[in-house]
Amino acid sequence: MQVGDNMNEKFLPVGSVVLLKEATRGIVIIGYSVVEEGSQKIWDYLGAAYPIGVISPDKNLLFNRNQIDKVLFEGYKDKDEEKFLNALTESMNKIYSNHK
């Protein structure tokens, strides 16, 4: 099983808009830690084209933190989000360290 790089970095909140390296359009983050169908690779994020959003599951994008060039907008944060993302980061760090 492969997981994304830079596991020491925290995840961005859902709703964040990022620009990936060598991209010209933003991507809005809509999910986390997705296992790619047909492989054992875990991607950090699930995204959709901004400002269009989800139009079809086959149009969504899987990407890792190390592919982000710039954060254009950081999504909503509260205590629940912080708690969830801390737990997610901790879980992904465990998976990453067990599969290096």
N, C-alpha and C positions, 0 to 999 in steps of 0.2 A: 504494500500500500504506500502510495506517495502522498505527501501533503505539501501545502504551500510553503514558501520560504518566509523568512523574517518573522518567525513565530513569537518573538519577543515584543513585537509591536501589537498594540491593542487594535481591535476591530473598530471600524467606523459604524455609527448607527444606521439603521435602515432609513432610507430617505436621503442619505448623503449622495451628492453628485460629484463624480470624479472624472478626470480626464486621464485616459490611459496613455502610456508612452506611444508616440507616433500616431495618435488618434486626433481627429478633428472635431468629434462630437462627444458630448458628455454621456456618462452612464450613471443611472440612478441605482443605488444598491437596494435590492429587494429581498435578499436572503443570504444565508451563511452556510459554510461547510457542506457543500454539495458534492456528492459522489457522482462522478461522470458515468452515465449509462454505458455499459459495455467495457468498463475499465475499473481499476481499483484506485484511481486518482481522486484525491479530495481537493477541491478548489476552495479557496477562502471565501469567495463571494459569488452570488448570483446577481446579475444586473440586467437592466433593460435600457433601451435607448432613451435618452432624455431629449426632448420633453414628451415624447410619444408614450412611453411606459410600455406595459405588457400588451402586446397585440396577438401573440401566439407563443406557446411554449418553445417552439423550435427557433424563435427569434431572440430568446434570452441569451445572455452571455455569461460564461464562467471565466473568472479571472482571480489572480492572486494579488496580495498586497504589493509584492515587488514589481508589479506591472503598472501601478498607479504612479503617474507623473505629477499630478496636482489634484488637491482637494478643492473643488469649486464651491461646495456648500456642505456643511456638516449638519446631518439630520438632528431631529429632536432628541434631547437627552433629559432623563429624569432618573430617580433612584432605581426604578425597575429596570430601565435600560442599562444602567451602570452595573447592577447586580448580574443581569443576564450576560452582558458582554464580558465581565470578569470571569464568570463561570465558563463561558465558551472559550475564552483565551486559555484558561487553565486546562480545560479538557483537550483542546487542540495541542497545547504544549506537551501533555502526556502522550498523546498519540504520536506526535512528531518525534519525541525522544525515544519511544519504543520502536520506531520504524526507520531510524537513521541508517 
